[in-house]
Every structure is written in structure tokens, then in C-alpha cells.
Amino acid sequence: MRETASKAVTLVTLRINGRAVTVPVGTSVAAALAMTDSFVSRADLSGRPRGPLCGMGVCFECRATIDGVPEVLMCLTPCREDQEVVTDA
């Protein structure tokens, strides 16, 4: 007989464009953005909306300002408690 242990999920709350988002520890900022009603991270030079595409830091479509640092890739950045994310969208 197999015994399963239930693990408590630890959550963190960050702010994306001023909106509080609560996600499990280990979630990328791009995934947290996907949990909101807007999956747009920036606009291109023509003003068209762009969003995370590759999820592995190659396409650079998920750039945002995180904790005051511009051009951070959201797909490679894990969420932290009280993190501030500002997208260009």
C-alpha cells in the first residue's frame, strides 16, 4: 500500500502593474502574469501588444521592470514576496 503525504503549498504575493497576484513559490513572473486577465508584457515599436513567447529566455518578449530594474526577463525570474513588476503594456 502506498502512502501519500500532502504538502502544504507556500504562496507569495507580488504586484504586477499595481495589482496583487498570489502564486505558489517557484512560479515564474511570466506565469504569474498569465494568471492575470492580461497576458501582455509590452508593446512593440508599432504599439502592437506582445507577450511571453518561448518561456526560456530566448525571445526577449517578456521584458519588464522588476523591483526597479528594467528589461528583466519575466520567464527566467521567480516570484518573490512583495516583488514589484511593471510591464510596458
C-alpha positions as CSV (number, residue, x, y, z in Angstrom):
1,M,0.0,0.0,0.0
2,R,1.3,3.4,-1.0
3,E,1.2,6.3,1.4
4,T,0.9,9.8,0.1
5,A,2.0,12.8,2.1
6,S,0.2,16.0,1.5
7,K,2.5,19.0,1.3
8,A,1.4,22.5,2.2
9,V,1.9,24.9,-0.7
10,T,3.8,28.0,0.2
11,L,2.5,31.1,-1.5
12,V,4.0,34.5,-2.3
13,T,2.2,37.7,-3.2
14,L,3.7,40.1,-5.7
15,R,2.3,43.2,-7.5
16,I,2.0,43.3,-11.3
17,N,1.2,46.8,-12.5
18,G,-0.2,47.6,-9.1
19,R,-2.4,44.5,-8.9
20,A,-1.7,41.9,-6.2
21,V,-1.2,38.4,-7.5
22,T,-0.7,35.4,-5.2
23,V,1.1,32.3,-6.7
24,P,3.0,29.3,-5.4
25,V,6.7,29.6,-4.6
26,G,8.7,28.8,-7.7
27,T,6.3,30.3,-10.1
28,S,8.0,32.5,-12.8
29,V,6.9,36.1,-13.1
30,A,5.7,35.3,-16.7
31,A,3.5,32.5,-15.3
32,A,2.1,34.9,-12.7
33,L,1.3,37.4,-15.5
34,A,-0.6,34.6,-17.3
35,M,-2.7,34.2,-14.2
36,T,-4.0,37.8,-14.5
37,D,-6.5,39.0,-17.0
38,S,-3.8,40.4,-19.3
39,F,-1.0,38.3,-20.7
40,V,0.6,41.4,-22.4
41,S,4.0,42.3,-21.2
42,R,5.0,45.1,-23.6
43,A,4.2,46.8,-26.9
44,D,6.4,46.7,-29.9
45,L,7.6,49.9,-31.7
46,S,4.3,50.0,-33.7
47,G,2.3,49.8,-30.5
48,R,1.1,46.2,-31.0
49,P,0.8,44.1,-27.8
50,R,3.5,41.5,-27.1
51,G,3.6,38.7,-24.5
52,P,5.9,36.0,-23.3
53,L,6.5,33.5,-26.1
54,C,9.3,31.0,-25.6
55,G,9.4,30.7,-21.8
56,M,13.2,30.1,-21.8
57,G,14.8,33.5,-22.2
58,V,15.5,33.4,-25.9
59,C,12.8,35.6,-27.5
60,F,13.0,38.6,-25.1
61,E,9.3,39.2,-25.5
62,C,8.7,39.1,-21.7
63,R,10.8,42.0,-20.7
64,A,9.5,44.1,-17.7
65,T,10.8,46.3,-14.9
66,I,11.1,44.2,-11.8
67,D,11.9,45.8,-8.5
68,G,13.1,48.9,-10.4
69,V,15.5,47.0,-12.7
70,P,14.4,47.5,-16.4
71,E,14.5,44.9,-19.2
72,V,14.4,41.8,-16.8
73,L,13.1,38.6,-18.5
74,M,10.0,37.5,-16.6
75,C,10.2,33.9,-17.8
76,L,13.6,33.5,-16.0
77,T,12.7,35.3,-12.8
78,P,11.0,33.5,-9.9
79,C,8.3,35.3,-8.0
80,R,9.3,36.7,-4.6
81,E,7.2,38.1,-1.7
82,D,6.5,41.9,-2.2
83,Q,8.1,41.9,-5.7
84,E,7.0,44.9,-7.9
85,V,6.6,44.2,-11.6
86,V,5.8,46.9,-14.1
87,T,5.1,45.9,-17.7
88,D,5.4,48.3,-20.6
89,A,1.9,47.4,-21.8
